[in-house]
Amino acid sequence: MALADVLLISSDQQLADLVATAVGSVSECVLSHGTATGLAGGSEPIDRHFSLVIVHHTACVTKACVNRILEIASRPQNSRMSVVIISDSESAADVEMWIDAGAADILWRPLDLGRLSFLVDSLTLRVREGWPCAADDSWLTVEGQPPFCCESEGMRGLLDQVRRLANRDCNILIGGETGTGKTHLAGVIHGLSSRASDPFLAVNCAAIPADLVESELFGHRRGAFTSANQDQQGKLQVVGSGSLLLDEIDTLPWGTQAKLLHVVEGRSYVPVGGSQSLTFQGRFLAASNQSLEQLVSQNRFRADLFFRLNVLELEIPPLRERRSDVRLLAERYLTESARRFGRSVQYLTNAAIEKLEQHSWPGNVRELYNVLERLMAYFDQPEIGLTELCRVWGGRLRSAHWGGAADEVHVDAACVTVTASPALPREATLSNVSRDAAERARLVDLLRQYGQNRTSVARALGISRTALYKKLEKHGLVRRVLPESS
């Protein structure tokens, strides 16, 4: 198990000693103690990637100092760094500000050492378990957009293309299955382009009724049709000099495609019911989950429009072809959700991650986020394991190599066997009594095997020390000295 580096920034030596005692009792860590005038004040850089920074907010460690630490932790290269704030004075405004800035949690004096121990154990779990972190070149971050990150070779190649092509002011066609993140990628492209200060507008062509699509795109003049009581600007005019994404462009009616071609070629258009042409000043981005080239061969999409839009082409691979991204995407979503809702960060165990990586993901990233949101809704514990995953998602598990027969999922942490059938999910087959007895026997064996070393026992079970302590307390093994086996 890797060490978790914890940095404490405080000008109060007594509090520092108290925190050091609490941290040392629940986590393997390297504890460094610095003053506000150095690290938090900015005269000395934080030149190492700590997994957890504990900041003591006082008159010396000002709000500006705390905000600087939060800004450092929010950088993509510091994705594994969490920040916990200890404050001497309670303020609702400060809580809202710091949570919005990304603080994992805020504690008040007098200090709740139990809560602090829990936070340290849960927030450093990723590092202590040796989970990988994305390299700097695996991230694309632009203002106003969530970071676009990956670890797979295919997605890294895509991000390299985006970096090179985003600022070339030409039309881009984005392909990929539903839920792969085409709109997200279009927003990143816009943010990296010279038009970043202008609007980015995404239009879902499939969601607009066929008889209204031209009015939505080109606008209309008063009296153009029965309900046109006043002039209406179209999306082409609203976007100004920004970027306009036409998502699901393959659903546009044939006649509208012809009019759109005129805009792409001549940069001008006439609103519905109007007589005066307007100039389009923006950039076209188009996206489709269908192969436009194949639709052209079937005479279902105009070839001339396809070639005009397809100046540059980017294809987002489906999630099943980049399974190494599943862990990174899951961690990012859970961390961002915790910050957004003011909750402690939740983590998936390695066993749960491995099961997610086996899924074929027909709904791609969107489906993954829906599963994670479901888990967060049902469970409020710091760790979410295979047992919880099977309870919530057991009937939806699919992978390329799974057959019709039930697959046995062994959950070492709970010492039970759960049957997760794609057709019919089941709960644990053992009764509560026998399950508890099996769990207790397993704990006793491991405590003997590792000489009462709880860190080693927790590592063997694949759980945190906090989770192990709860199990020991449940079975009356917290203070009991186990006899040597005969």
DOPAKOL-885425 format. One record per residue (C-alpha): residue number from 1; chain; x, y, z. Coordinates in steps of 0.1 Angstrom, whole numbers, plus 2048, in hexadecimal, padded with zeros to 3 digits. Example, Ala and Ser with C-alpha at 12.3 -4.5 7.8 and 13.67 -1.06 7.14 Angstrom:
2
+-----+-----+------+-------+-----+
| seq | mol | east | north |  up |
+-----+-----+------+-------+-----+
|   1 |   A |  87B |   7D3 | 84E |
|   2 |   A |  889 |   7F5 | 847 |
+-----+-----+------+-------+-----+
***
This chain:
486
+-----+-----+------+-------+-----+
| seq | mol | east | north |  up |
+-----+-----+------+-------+-----+
|   1 |   A |  800 |   800 | 800 |
|   2 |   A |  80E |   822 | 7F7 |
|   3 |   A |  813 |   83E | 80F |
|   4 |   A |  7FB |   85B | 810 |
|   5 |   A |  80D |   87D | 813 |
|   6 |   A |  7F9 |   894 | 82A |
|   7 |   A |  803 |   8B9 | 82D |
|   8 |   A |  7F7 |   8CD | 84B |
|   9 |   A |  7F8 |   8F3 | 848 |
|  10 |   A |  7F3 |   903 | 86A |
|  11 |   A |  803 |   91E | 881 |
|  12 |   A |  7F5 |   90D | 8A0 |
|  13 |   A |  80E |   8F3 | 8AD |
|  14 |   A |  7F5 |   8E5 | 8C6 |
|  15 |   A |  7DC |   8DE | 8AB |
|  16 |   A |  7F7 |   8D0 | 895 |
|  17 |   A |  800 |   8B7 | 8B0 |
|  18 |   A |  7DB |   8AE | 8B4 |
|  19 |   A |  7D6 |   8A9 | 88F |
|  20 |   A |  7F6 |   895 | 88C |
|  21 |   A |  7EA |   87D | 8A6 |
|  22 |   A |  7C9 |   878 | 895 |
|  23 |   A |  7D8 |   874 | 872 |
|  24 |   A |  7F2 |   85C | 87E |
|  25 |   A |  7D8 |   846 | 88F |
|  26 |   A |  7C4 |   83F | 870 |
|  27 |   A |  7DB |   843 | 852 |
|  28 |   A |  7FD |   83A | 846 |
|  29 |   A |  80B |   85D | 83D |
|  30 |   A |  827 |   875 | 83C |
|  31 |   A |  81D |   893 | 850 |
|  32 |   A |  82D |   8B4 | 848 |
|  33 |   A |  826 |   8D3 | 85D |
|  34 |   A |  82B |   8F5 | 84D |
|  35 |   A |  820 |   919 | 856 |
|  36 |   A |  80A |   930 | 843 |
|  37 |   A |  825 |   948 | 83B |
|  38 |   A |  836 |   92E | 825 |
|  39 |   A |  820 |   915 | 813 |
|  40 |   A |  7FE |   925 | 817 |
|  41 |   A |  80B |   949 | 813 |
|  42 |   A |  81B |   942 | 7F2 |
|  43 |   A |  840 |   949 | 7F8 |
|  44 |   A |  847 |   924 | 7F6 |
|  45 |   A |  837 |   90E | 7DB |
|  46 |   A |  826 |   8ED | 7E3 |
|  47 |   A |  83F |   8D9 | 7CE |
|  48 |   A |  831 |   8B6 | 7D5 |
|  49 |   A |  810 |   8A5 | 7CE |
|  50 |   A |  801 |   8A0 | 7F1 |
|  51 |   A |  7E2 |   88A | 7F1 |
|  52 |   A |  7D2 |   89E | 80D |
|  53 |   A |  7D8 |   8C2 | 819 |
|  54 |   A |  7CA |   8CC | 83B |
|  55 |   A |  7C8 |   8F2 | 83E |
|  56 |   A |  7C2 |   903 | 860 |
|  57 |   A |  7B0 |   924 | 859 |
|  58 |   A |  7BA |   93E | 872 |
|  59 |   A |  7C3 |   963 | 872 |
|  60 |   A |  7E5 |   959 | 866 |
|  61 |   A |  7D9 |   940 | 84C |
|  62 |   A |  7C1 |   958 | 83A |
|  63 |   A |  7A5 |   950 | 823 |
|  64 |   A |  7BB |   95A | 806 |
|  65 |   A |  7D4 |   940 | 811 |
|  66 |   A |  7B9 |   925 | 813 |
|  67 |   A |  7AC |   92F | 7F1 |
|  68 |   A |  7CF |   92B | 7E2 |
|  69 |   A |  7D2 |   908 | 7EF |
|  70 |   A |  7AF |   8FF | 7E1 |
|  71 |   A |  7BA |   90E | 7BF |
|  72 |   A |  7DA |   8F8 | 7BF |
|  73 |   A |  7C5 |   8D9 | 7C8 |
|  74 |   A |  7AD |   8E0 | 7AB |
|  75 |   A |  7C8 |   8DE | 790 |
|  76 |   A |  7C5 |   8BF | 77A |
|  77 |   A |  7E8 |   8B2 | 783 |
|  78 |   A |  7DD |   8B3 | 7A8 |
|  79 |   A |  7BE |   89E | 7A2 |
|  80 |   A |  7C6 |   887 | 7C0 |
|  81 |   A |  7CB |   8A4 | 7D8 |
|  82 |   A |  7AE |   8AB | 7F1 |
|  83 |   A |  7AC |   8C8 | 809 |
|  84 |   A |  79C |   8C8 | 82C |
|  85 |   A |  798 |   8E9 | 83E |
|  86 |   A |  799 |   8EE | 863 |
|  87 |   A |  78A |   910 | 86E |
|  88 |   A |  789 |   921 | 890 |
|  89 |   A |  769 |   934 | 888 |
|  90 |   A |  749 |   926 | 877 |
|  91 |   A |  73C |   93A | 859 |
|  92 |   A |  722 |   92F | 841 |
|  93 |   A |  730 |   945 | 826 |
|  94 |   A |  752 |   936 | 82A |
|  95 |   A |  744 |   913 | 828 |
|  96 |   A |  732 |   91A | 807 |
|  97 |   A |  750 |   92C | 7F8 |
|  98 |   A |  769 |   910 | 801 |
|  99 |   A |  752 |   8F3 | 7F7 |
| 100 |   A |  74C |   904 | 7D5 |
| 101 |   A |  772 |   908 | 7D2 |
| 102 |   A |  777 |   8E2 | 7D7 |
| 103 |   A |  77D |   8DC | 7FC |
| 104 |   A |  776 |   8B8 | 806 |
| 105 |   A |  769 |   8C2 | 828 |
| 106 |   A |  76B |   8DD | 843 |
| 107 |   A |  770 |   8D7 | 868 |
| 108 |   A |  76B |   8EF | 885 |
| 109 |   A |  77C |   8F4 | 8A7 |
| 110 |   A |  779 |   8E2 | 8BF |
| 111 |   A |  786 |   8C7 | 8A7 |
| 112 |   A |  772 |   8A7 | 8A1 |
| 113 |   A |  790 |   88E | 89F |
| 114 |   A |  779 |   872 | 895 |
| 115 |   A |  76C |   885 | 877 |
| 116 |   A |  790 |   88F | 86E |
| 117 |   A |  79C |   86B | 870 |
| 118 |   A |  780 |   860 | 859 |
| 119 |   A |  788 |   87B | 840 |
| 120 |   A |  7AD |   873 | 83F |
| 121 |   A |  7A6 |   84E | 83A |
| 122 |   A |  78D |   853 | 81E |
| 123 |   A |  79D |   870 | 80C |
| 124 |   A |  7BF |   85F | 809 |
| 125 |   A |  7B1 |   83D | 7FF |
| 126 |   A |  7BA |   841 | 7DA |
| 127 |   A |  7DF |   847 | 7E1 |
| 128 |   A |  7E2 |   82C | 7FC |
| 129 |   A |  7D3 |   813 | 7E4 |
| 130 |   A |  7EB |   81C | 7C9 |
| 131 |   A |  7D0 |   827 | 7B0 |
| 132 |   A |  7DE |   838 | 791 |
| 133 |   A |  7DB |   85D | 78A |
| 134 |   A |  7D8 |   86C | 768 |
| 135 |   A |  7F8 |   87B | 759 |
| 136 |   A |  7F8 |   8A0 | 751 |
| 137 |   A |  7F5 |   899 | 72B |
| 138 |   A |  7D5 |   885 | 732 |
| 139 |   A |  7C0 |   8A4 | 73B |
| 140 |   A |  7B0 |   8C0 | 727 |
| 141 |   A |  7A1 |   8DB | 73D |
| 142 |   A |  791 |   8FB | 731 |
| 143 |   A |  77D |   916 | 744 |
| 144 |   A |  758 |   90E | 747 |
| 145 |   A |  75C |   8E9 | 73D |
| 146 |   A |  763 |   8CA | 753 |
| 147 |   A |  786 |   8BC | 74D |
| 148 |   A |  789 |   8A3 | 730 |
| 149 |   A |  79F |   887 | 73D |
| 150 |   A |  7AA |   865 | 733 |
| 151 |   A |  7C5 |   84A | 737 |
| 152 |   A |  7BF |   834 | 719 |
| 153 |   A |  7D5 |   836 | 6FB |
| 154 |   A |  7B9 |   83D | 6E3 |
| 155 |   A |  7AB |   85A | 6F7 |
| 156 |   A |  7CE |   869 | 6FC |
| 157 |   A |  7D2 |   869 | 6D6 |
| 158 |   A |  7B0 |   87B | 6D3 |
| 159 |   A |  7BA |   896 | 6ED |
| 160 |   A |  7DB |   89C | 6DA |
| 161 |   A |  7C6 |   8A2 | 6BA |
| 162 |   A |  7AF |   8BA | 6CD |
| 163 |   A |  7CD |   8CE | 6DA |
| 164 |   A |  7DB |   8D1 | 6B6 |
| 165 |   A |  7BA |   8D8 | 6A4 |
| 166 |   A |  7A5 |   8EC | 6BC |
| 167 |   A |  7B3 |   90E | 6B2 |
| 168 |   A |  7B1 |   907 | 68D |
| 169 |   A |  792 |   91B | 684 |
| 170 |   A |  781 |   901 | 66E |
| 171 |   A |  763 |   8EA | 670 |
| 172 |   A |  767 |   8CA | 685 |
| 173 |   A |  751 |   8AB | 684 |
| 174 |   A |  750 |   897 | 6A5 |
| 175 |   A |  745 |   873 | 6A3 |
| 176 |   A |  73F |   859 | 6BE |
| 177 |   A |  724 |   844 | 6CE |
| 178 |   A |  709 |   853 | 6E5 |
| 179 |   A |  717 |   85C | 707 |
| 180 |   A |  73B |   85E | 6FD |
| 181 |   A |  73D |   884 | 704 |
| 182 |   A |  73B |   895 | 6E2 |
| 183 |   A |  72B |   8B5 | 6F0 |
| 184 |   A |  745 |   8B6 | 70B |
| 185 |   A |  761 |   8B2 | 6F2 |
| 186 |   A |  752 |   8CE | 6DC |
| 187 |   A |  752 |   8E5 | 6FB |
| 188 |   A |  776 |   8DD | 701 |
| 189 |   A |  77F |   8E4 | 6DD |
| 190 |   A |  76D |   906 | 6DF |
| 191 |   A |  77F |   90E | 700 |
| 192 |   A |  7A1 |   907 | 6F0 |
| 193 |   A |  79A |   91C | 6D1 |
| 194 |   A |  79E |   941 | 6CA |
| 195 |   A |  778 |   944 | 6CE |
| 196 |   A |  779 |   93A | 6F2 |
| 197 |   A |  76D |   95C | 6FE |
| 198 |   A |  74E |   95A | 6E8 |
| 199 |   A |  72F |   944 | 6EE |
| 200 |   A |  72F |   91E | 6EA |
| 201 |   A |  70C |   911 | 6E0 |
| 202 |   A |  702 |   8ED | 6DC |
| 203 |   A |  6E2 |   8E5 | 6C8 |
| 204 |   A |  6D3 |   8C2 | 6CA |
| 205 |   A |  6C4 |   8BF | 6A7 |
| 206 |   A |  6B1 |   8A0 | 6B0 |
| 207 |   A |  69E |   8B2 | 6CB |
| 208 |   A |  68F |   8CD | 6B4 |
| 209 |   A |  66F |   8C4 | 6A1 |
| 210 |   A |  675 |   8C2 | 67C |
| 211 |   A |  65D |   8DF | 674 |
| 212 |   A |  66F |   8F6 | 68D |
| 213 |   A |  694 |   8EE | 687 |
| 214 |   A |  699 |   909 | 66D |
| 215 |   A |  68A |   923 | 684 |
| 216 |   A |  6A1 |   917 | 6A0 |
| 217 |   A |  6C0 |   919 | 68B |
| 218 |   A |  6BA |   937 | 674 |
| 219 |   A |  6A0 |   94A | 688 |
| 220 |   A |  680 |   958 | 67B |
| 221 |   A |  66E |   979 | 674 |
| 222 |   A |  64D |   984 | 682 |
| 223 |   A |  630 |   974 | 66E |
| 224 |   A |  646 |   959 | 65E |
| 225 |   A |  62D |   93F | 66C |
| 226 |   A |  60E |   93F | 682 |
| 227 |   A |  61F |   941 | 6A4 |
| 228 |   A |  63B |   959 | 699 |
| 229 |   A |  62F |   977 | 6AD |
| 230 |   A |  651 |   988 | 6AD |
| 231 |   A |  673 |   986 | 69E |
| 232 |   A |  688 |   969 | 6AC |
| 233 |   A |  6AE |   966 | 6AA |
| 234 |   A |  6BB |   944 | 69F |
| 235 |   A |  6D8 |   930 | 6AE |
| 236 |   A |  6EF |   93C | 691 |
| 237 |   A |  6EA |   960 | 69C |
| 238 |   A |  6EA |   959 | 6C2 |
| 239 |   A |  70C |   948 | 6C1 |
| 240 |   A |  71C |   967 | 6B2 |
| 241 |   A |  741 |   961 | 6AD |
| 242 |   A |  742 |   942 | 6C3 |
| 243 |   A |  73F |   91D | 6BB |
| 244 |   A |  71E |   90C | 6B2 |
| 245 |   A |  71B |   8E6 | 6B7 |
| 246 |   A |  701 |   8D5 | 6A2 |
| 247 |   A |  6FD |   8B4 | 6B5 |
| 248 |   A |  6EB |   897 | 6A5 |
| 249 |   A |  6EE |   8AA | 684 |
| 250 |   A |  6E4 |   88A | 671 |
| 251 |   A |  6C0 |   890 | 67C |
| 252 |   A |  6BD |   8B1 | 669 |
| 253 |   A |  6A2 |   8B0 | 64D |
| 254 |   A |  6AF |   8AE | 62A |
| 255 |   A |  6A3 |   8D1 | 621 |
| 256 |   A |  6B3 |   8E0 | 640 |
| 257 |   A |  6D4 |   8CF | 637 |
| 258 |   A |  6D3 |   8E2 | 616 |
| 259 |   A |  6CE |   904 | 627 |
| 260 |   A |  6E9 |   8FC | 641 |
| 261 |   A |  701 |   8F4 | 625 |
| 262 |   A |  6FC |   917 | 618 |
| 263 |   A |  706 |   925 | 63A |
| 264 |   A |  725 |   90F | 63C |
| 265 |   A |  730 |   919 | 619 |
| 266 |   A |  725 |   93D | 617 |
| 267 |   A |  724 |   947 | 63C |
| 268 |   A |  702 |   957 | 636 |
| 269 |   A |  6DD |   94E | 63C |
| 270 |   A |  6BA |   95C | 63B |
| 271 |   A |  6A3 |   959 | 659 |
| 272 |   A |  681 |   947 | 653 |
| 273 |   A |  669 |   961 | 644 |
| 274 |   A |  685 |   97A | 63F |
| 275 |   A |  694 |   98A | 621 |
| 276 |   A |  6B5 |   998 | 62D |
| 277 |   A |  6D3 |   980 | 631 |
| 278 |   A |  6E7 |   97F | 651 |
| 279 |   A |  70C |   975 | 655 |
| 280 |   A |  716 |   957 | 66A |
| 281 |   A |  736 |   961 | 67D |
| 282 |   A |  73B |   941 | 692 |
| 283 |   A |  74B |   91F | 68E |
| 284 |   A |  739 |   8FF | 686 |
| 285 |   A |  73E |   8E0 | 69B |
| 286 |   A |  729 |   8C2 | 692 |
| 287 |   A |  723 |   8A1 | 6A5 |
| 288 |   A |  712 |   880 | 69D |
| 289 |   A |  70F |   85D | 6AB |
| 290 |   A |  709 |   850 | 688 |
| 291 |   A |  723 |   84C | 66C |
| 292 |   A |  71B |   86A | 656 |
| 293 |   A |  730 |   85A | 63A |
| 294 |   A |  719 |   83B | 63B |
| 295 |   A |  6FA |   851 | 63C |
| 296 |   A |  707 |   863 | 61D |
| 297 |   A |  70B |   842 | 60B |
| 298 |   A |  6E7 |   83A | 614 |
| 299 |   A |  6DC |   85C | 607 |
| 300 |   A |  6D0 |   866 | 62A |
| 301 |   A |  6E8 |   883 | 62E |
| 302 |   A |  6F4 |   89C | 615 |
| 303 |   A |  717 |   894 | 608 |
| 304 |   A |  720 |   8B9 | 602 |
| 305 |   A |  717 |   8C2 | 626 |
| 306 |   A |  72A |   8A5 | 634 |
| 307 |   A |  74A |   8AF | 621 |
| 308 |   A |  746 |   8D3 | 62C |
| 309 |   A |  743 |   8CA | 651 |
| 310 |   A |  75D |   8AF | 650 |
| 311 |   A |  77B |   8C5 | 64D |
| 312 |   A |  78A |   8B6 | 66D |
| 313 |   A |  77C |   896 | 67C |
| 314 |   A |  77F |   889 | 6A0 |
| 315 |   A |  771 |   868 | 6AC |
| 316 |   A |  76C |   861 | 6D1 |
| 317 |   A |  771 |   83B | 6D8 |
| 318 |   A |  756 |   829 | 6EC |
| 319 |   A |  75D |   822 | 711 |
| 320 |   A |  75F |   7FD | 70B |
| 321 |   A |  77E |   803 | 6F6 |
| 322 |   A |  78F |   818 | 711 |
| 323 |   A |  788 |   805 | 731 |
| 324 |   A |  7A7 |   814 | 742 |
| 325 |   A |  794 |   835 | 743 |
| 326 |   A |  778 |   827 | 759 |
| 327 |   A |  78B |   82B | 77A |
| 328 |   A |  796 |   84E | 772 |
| 329 |   A |  773 |   859 | 766 |
| 330 |   A |  763 |   84A | 785 |
| 331 |   A |  77B |   85B | 79D |
| 332 |   A |  777 |   87C | 78C |
| 333 |   A |  751 |   87A | 78D |
| 334 |   A |  750 |   870 | 7B2 |
| 335 |   A |  768 |   88B | 7BC |
| 336 |   A |  755 |   8A6 | 7A8 |
| 337 |   A |  733 |   89A | 7B5 |
| 338 |   A |  740 |   89B | 7D9 |
| 339 |   A |  74B |   8BF | 7D4 |
| 340 |   A |  72B |   8C9 | 7C3 |
| 341 |   A |  715 |   8BB | 7DF |
| 342 |   A |  72B |   8C2 | 7FC |
| 343 |   A |  731 |   89E | 805 |
| 344 |   A |  750 |   88A | 80E |
| 345 |   A |  761 |   879 | 7F0 |
| 346 |   A |  756 |   855 | 7EA |
| 347 |   A |  76D |   83B | 7DA |
| 348 |   A |  767 |   81A | 7C8 |
| 349 |   A |  77B |   7FC | 7D3 |
| 350 |   A |  792 |   7EB | 7BA |
| 351 |   A |  77A |   7CE | 7B7 |
| 352 |   A |  75D |   7E6 | 7AE |
| 353 |   A |  773 |   7F8 | 795 |
| 354 |   A |  77D |   7D7 | 785 |
| 355 |   A |  759 |   7CD | 781 |
| 356 |   A |  751 |   7EF | 771 |
| 357 |   A |  76E |   7EA | 759 |
| 358 |   A |  75F |   7C9 | 74D |
| 359 |   A |  73E |   7D9 | 743 |
| 360 |   A |  738 |   7DF | 71E |
| 361 |   A |  72A |   802 | 724 |
| 362 |   A |  710 |   806 | 707 |
| 363 |   A |  708 |   828 | 716 |
| 364 |   A |  72C |   832 | 719 |
| 365 |   A |  737 |   84D | 731 |
| 366 |   A |  714 |   859 | 737 |
| 367 |   A |  70A |   836 | 742 |
| 368 |   A |  728 |   834 | 75A |
| 369 |   A |  71F |   856 | 76A |
| 370 |   A |  6FB |   84A | 76E |
| 371 |   A |  707 |   82B | 781 |
| 372 |   A |  71D |   83F | 797 |
| 373 |   A |  701 |   858 | 79F |
| 374 |   A |  6EB |   83A | 7A8 |
| 375 |   A |  706 |   82D | 7C0 |
| 376 |   A |  70A |   84F | 7D0 |
| 377 |   A |  6E4 |   851 | 7D5 |
| 378 |   A |  6E2 |   830 | 7E6 |
| 379 |   A |  702 |   82F | 7FB |
| 380 |   A |  711 |   84B | 810 |
| 381 |   A |  730 |   838 | 81C |
| 382 |   A |  754 |   842 | 812 |
| 383 |   A |  75A |   821 | 800 |
| 384 |   A |  744 |   810 | 7E7 |
| 385 |   A |  74C |   7EC | 7E0 |
| 386 |   A |  741 |   7CF | 7CA |
| 387 |   A |  725 |   7C6 | 7E2 |
| 388 |   A |  715 |   7E9 | 7DE |
| 389 |   A |  71B |   7E9 | 7B9 |
| 390 |   A |  709 |   7C8 | 7B4 |
| 391 |   A |  6EC |   7D2 | 7C9 |
| 392 |   A |  6E6 |   7F2 | 7B5 |
| 393 |   A |  6F1 |   7E6 | 793 |
| 394 |   A |  6F2 |   7C0 | 793 |
| 395 |   A |  6D7 |   7BC | 779 |
| 396 |   A |  6E8 |   7D3 | 761 |
| 397 |   A |  70B |   7C5 | 761 |
| 398 |   A |  717 |   7BB | 73E |
| 399 |   A |  739 |   7B4 | 72F |
| 400 |   A |  745 |   7A7 | 70E |
| 401 |   A |  74F |   785 | 71C |
| 402 |   A |  731 |   77F | 733 |
| 403 |   A |  71A |   763 | 728 |
| 404 |   A |  6F7 |   75B | 733 |
| 405 |   A |  702 |   748 | 752 |
| 406 |   A |  705 |   75A | 773 |
| 407 |   A |  727 |   767 | 77D |
| 408 |   A |  734 |   762 | 7A0 |
| 409 |   A |  741 |   782 | 7B0 |
| 410 |   A |  756 |   77C | 7CF |
| 411 |   A |  757 |   799 | 7E7 |
| 412 |   A |  774 |   794 | 7FE |
| 413 |   A |  76D |   7B3 | 812 |
| 414 |   A |  74B |   7A6 | 81E |
| 415 |   A |  755 |   781 | 81E |
| 416 |   A |  736 |   777 | 80B |
| 417 |   A |  72F |   76B | 7E8 |
| 418 |   A |  716 |   780 | 7D3 |
| 419 |   A |  707 |   772 | 7B4 |
| 420 |   A |  702 |   78D | 799 |
| 421 |   A |  6EF |   780 | 77B |
| 422 |   A |  6EA |   796 | 75D |
| 423 |   A |  6C6 |   78A | 75B |
| 424 |   A |  6BD |   787 | 780 |
| 425 |   A |  6D2 |   799 | 79C |
| 426 |   A |  6D2 |   788 | 7BE |
| 427 |   A |  6DB |   792 | 7E1 |
| 428 |   A |  6F4 |   77F | 7F6 |
| 429 |   A |  6EB |   75B | 7F8 |
| 430 |   A |  6F7 |   757 | 81D |
| 431 |   A |  6E1 |   762 | 83A |
| 432 |   A |  6EA |   780 | 84E |
| 433 |   A |  6F5 |   76A | 86B |
| 434 |   A |  70C |   753 | 857 |
| 435 |   A |  71A |   771 | 844 |
| 436 |   A |  723 |   783 | 864 |
| 437 |   A |  733 |   764 | 872 |
| 438 |   A |  747 |   75F | 852 |
| 439 |   A |  752 |   783 | 853 |
| 440 |   A |  75D |   781 | 877 |
| 441 |   A |  770 |   761 | 871 |
| 442 |   A |  782 |   771 | 854 |
| 443 |   A |  78C |   790 | 869 |
| 444 |   A |  799 |   77A | 885 |
| 445 |   A |  7AE |   766 | 86C |
| 446 |   A |  7BD |   785 | 85C |
| 447 |   A |  7C5 |   795 | 87E |
| 448 |   A |  7D8 |   777 | 888 |
| 449 |   A |  7E9 |   774 | 867 |
| 450 |   A |  7F5 |   798 | 867 |
| 451 |   A |  7FD |   79A | 88C |
| 452 |   A |  7E0 |   7B2 | 894 |
| 453 |   A |  7ED |   7CB | 87A |
| 454 |   A |  7CD |   7DC | 86F |
| 455 |   A |  7DD |   7EE | 852 |
| 456 |   A |  7E8 |   7CC | 843 |
| 457 |   A |  7C5 |   7BD | 84A |
| 458 |   A |  7B4 |   7DA | 839 |
| 459 |   A |  7CB |   7D7 | 81B |
| 460 |   A |  7C4 |   7B2 | 819 |
| 461 |   A |  79E |   7B8 | 819 |
| 462 |   A |  7A1 |   7D5 | 800 |
| 463 |   A |  790 |   7EE | 818 |
| 464 |   A |  79A |   80D | 82B |
| 465 |   A |  7A4 |   80C | 850 |
| 466 |   A |  785 |   81F | 859 |
| 467 |   A |  770 |   804 | 848 |
| 468 |   A |  784 |   7E9 | 85A |
| 469 |   A |  780 |   7FA | 87C |
| 470 |   A |  75A |   7FA | 877 |
| 471 |   A |  75B |   7D4 | 870 |
| 472 |   A |  771 |   7CD | 88E |
| 473 |   A |  75A |   7E2 | 8A4 |
| 474 |   A |  73C |   7D0 | 896 |
| 475 |   A |  74A |   7AE | 89F |
| 476 |   A |  758 |   7B8 | 8C1 |
| 477 |   A |  77D |   7B5 | 8B6 |
| 478 |   A |  788 |   7D9 | 8BC |
| 479 |   A |  79A |   7D4 | 8DE |
| 480 |   A |  79A |   7AF | 8E1 |
| 481 |   A |  7BC |   79E | 8E1 |
| 482 |   A |  7B9 |   77F | 8CC |
| 483 |   A |  7C8 |   75F | 8D9 |
| 484 |   A |  7E3 |   74E | 8C5 |
| 485 |   A |  7D6 |   732 | 8B0 |
| 486 |   A |  7DF |   710 | 8BC |
+-----+-----+------+-------+-----+
***
